[in-house]
């Protein structure tokens, strides 16, 4: 399956997209940057799409994708109806979103997708934001949930057959949610037409939550288990 980017389309979106309000209290401050505490939700992305008149690639092309011995298009699956029907809550993560659409959303709220280095620090090394969840300042953990993957939404024995809504899983390092499991998340890093994703998802086992399991995927890909969150420069 071919996925094609349109530079002109991206430029237009960036120029016309108005800002979407987001509360700074939903962000965790690190040294030099801040990062969203949670994955961007359906409700948040819908507000952006309405304000910017965005029609996502999944909408335009008839539906998002799921893996079944290869990428299979699922008619009617897009960010508002991730599994072909209205979600239980719009606090579920926004999926079926390309890297470009995610980056444009982040720009609209004054941020950008997190870099690999920002993700690594926020997901695995406690810098103080998650101290109330029992993590030790200055400690680097193997999983975003700490010493083990318990409490994350993976394909293991947990209560979520698919992705979980905001704040339902175990709070992780630096007070963040779903940096491991739930949905893969786009990172800022590009390698040609591919973009880096991190964290694993409900589709995969807990081993994909680890730092060395990040995966490159086509930046134009839109599937049911890739979402995102934003980071914000705090240096200026």
C-alpha positions in Angstrom: 0.0 0.0 0.0 1.3 3.5 -0.9 1.0 6.4 1.4 1.7 9.9 -0.2 2.5 13.2 1.5 1.5 16.5 0.2 3.9 19.4 1.1 1.5 22.0 -0.3 -1.4 20.6 1.8 0.8 20.7 5.0 1.8 24.3 4.3 -1.8 25.4 3.9 -2.9 23.7 7.1 0.0 25.3 9.1 -0.9 28.8 7.7 -4.6 28.7 8.4 -4.9 26.7 11.5 -6.1 28.8 14.5 -4.9 28.0 18.0 -6.8 25.5 20.0 -7.0 26.1 23.8 -5.3 23.6 26.1 -4.7 23.9 29.8 -1.1 24.1 30.9 -2.2 22.0 34.0 -2.5 19.0 31.6 1.3 19.3 31.0 4.2 18.0 33.0 7.2 20.3 33.2 10.6 18.8 32.7 14.0 20.6 32.5 13.8 22.6 29.3 10.4 21.3 28.0 7.0 20.2 29.0 4.9 17.2 27.8 1.2 16.4 27.8 0.3 14.3 30.7 -2.1 12.2 28.5 -2.4 11.3 24.9 -4.4 13.8 22.7 -8.0 12.7 22.9 -10.8 12.4 20.3 -12.5 15.5 21.8 -9.3 17.6 21.6 -8.5 16.6 18.1 -12.1 17.1 17.0 -11.9 20.7 18.2 -8.8 21.2 16.2 -10.3 19.6 13.1 -13.4 21.8 13.3 -11.4 25.0 13.8 -9.0 24.3 11.0 -11.6 22.7 8.6 -9.4 19.6 8.5 -10.6 16.5 6.7 -8.1 13.8 7.7 -6.6 11.3 5.3 -8.6 8.5 6.9 -11.8 10.4 6.1 -10.8 11.4 2.6 -9.7 7.9 1.7 -12.6 5.9 3.1 -11.3 4.7 6.5 -8.3 3.9 8.6 -6.3 0.7 8.8 -5.8 -2.4 10.9 -3.3 -5.1 10.5 -4.6 -8.5 9.4 -1.8 -10.3 7.5 -1.2 -6.9 5.9 -2.8 -3.4 6.2 -6.6 -3.7 5.8 -8.7 -0.6 5.3 -11.7 -0.5 7.7 -14.5 1.4 6.2 -15.9 4.1 8.6 -12.9 3.9 11.0 -11.4 7.3 11.6 -10.6 9.4 14.6 -14.2 10.1 15.5 -15.3 6.5 15.2 -12.0 4.6 15.8 -13.6 1.1 15.5 -16.4 2.0 13.1 -18.9 3.3 15.8 -19.2 6.1 18.2 -16.7 5.7 21.1 -17.9 5.3 24.7 -16.2 8.6 25.5 -14.4 11.3 23.5 -11.6 11.0 26.2 -10.3 8.0 24.2 -7.1 8.7 22.3 -7.3 10.2 18.8 -6.0 7.5 16.3 -6.2 7.1 12.5 -4.1 10.3 12.4 -0.9 10.7 10.3 2.3 12.1 11.6 1.7 15.3 9.6 -1.8 15.7 11.1 -0.4 15.1 14.6 2.4 17.6 14.1 -0.1 20.2 12.8 -2.3 19.7 15.9 0.7 20.2 18.2 1.7 23.4 16.3 -1.8 24.7 16.8 -1.5 24.5 20.6 2.0 26.0 20.7 4.0 22.8 20.7 5.5 20.0 18.6 5.7 16.3 18.7 8.3 15.2 21.3 11.7 14.2 20.1 13.2 10.8 20.8 15.4 12.4 23.6 12.5 14.2 25.1 10.4 11.0 25.1 13.3 9.0 26.6 13.7 11.4 29.5 9.9 11.7 30.2 9.1 8.1 29.9 11.9 6.4 31.8 13.8 8.8 34.1 11.9 10.2 37.1 12.6 14.0 37.3 10.1 14.8 40.0 6.7 15.0 38.3 5.7 11.5 39.3 7.0 11.5 42.9 3.5 11.1 44.3 3.1 7.9 42.3 6.0 6.3 44.2 8.8 6.8 41.7 12.3 7.8 43.0 13.8 11.0 41.8 16.8 10.5 39.4 16.0 6.8 38.8 15.8 5.4 35.3 13.1 2.7 34.9 12.9 -0.1 32.3 9.2 0.7 31.6 7.2 3.9 31.6 5.1 2.3 34.4 8.3 1.7 36.5 10.1 -1.5 37.3 7.5 -3.6 35.6 4.7 -3.2 33.0 1.9 -3.9 35.3 -1.1 -1.6 35.0 -0.4 -0.7 31.3 -2.8 -1.5 28.5 -1.2 -4.2 26.3 -2.3 -7.4 24.8 -1.8 -9.2 28.1 -4.2 -9.9 30.9 -5.8 -6.5 31.6 -9.3 -5.0 31.6 -9.0 -3.2 28.2 -9.7 -5.2 25.0 -8.7 -2.2 22.9 -7.5 1.3 23.8 -8.4 2.9 27.1 -9.7 6.4 27.8 -7.6 9.1 29.4 -6.5 8.4 33.0 -7.7 4.9 33.2 -4.4 3.1 33.3 -1.6 3.1 35.9 0.1 6.5 36.3 3.7 6.2 35.2 7.1 7.9 35.5 6.9 11.7 35.9 3.2 11.5 36.5 2.5 10.6 32.8 -0.2 8.2 31.5 0.1 5.7 28.7 3.7 6.4 27.7 3.7 2.6 27.5 0.9 0.6 26.0 -2.5 1.9 24.9 -1.5 3.4 21.5 1.8 3.9 19.8 2.7 7.6 19.7 4.3 9.6 16.9 7.6 11.3 17.7 9.2 14.2 15.9 12.1 12.2 14.5 12.0 11.6 10.7 14.1 9.3 8.5 13.1 10.1 4.9 9.4 9.3 4.6 9.4 7.4 7.9 8.7 8.7 11.4 9.5 7.2 14.8 6.9 5.8 17.1 7.3 4.8 20.7 5.6 3.1 23.6 3.8 0.1 22.1 0.0 -0.4 22.2 -2.9 -2.5 23.3 -2.2 -4.7 20.2 1.4 -5.7 21.3 3.0 -7.3 24.3 4.6 -5.3 27.1 8.1 -5.7 25.6 7.2 -3.0 23.1 7.0 -0.5 26.0 10.8 -0.5 26.4 13.0 2.2 25.0 14.8 0.0 22.5 11.6 -1.1 20.9 10.7 2.2 19.2 9.6 1.6 15.6 9.9 3.5 12.3 6.6 3.7 10.4 5.5 5.6 7.3 4.7 9.2 8.3 1.6 9.0 6.1 0.3 5.9 7.9 -3.0 6.2 9.7 -4.0 3.2 11.8 -6.2 2.2 14.8 -3.3 1.9 17.3 -1.2 5.0 16.6 -1.9 8.3 18.4 0.2 11.1 19.9 0.9 13.7 22.5 2.7 17.1 22.3 5.8 18.6 23.9 6.4 22.3 24.5 9.7 24.3 24.6 10.2 25.8 28.0 13.7 27.4 27.3 12.4 30.8 26.1 
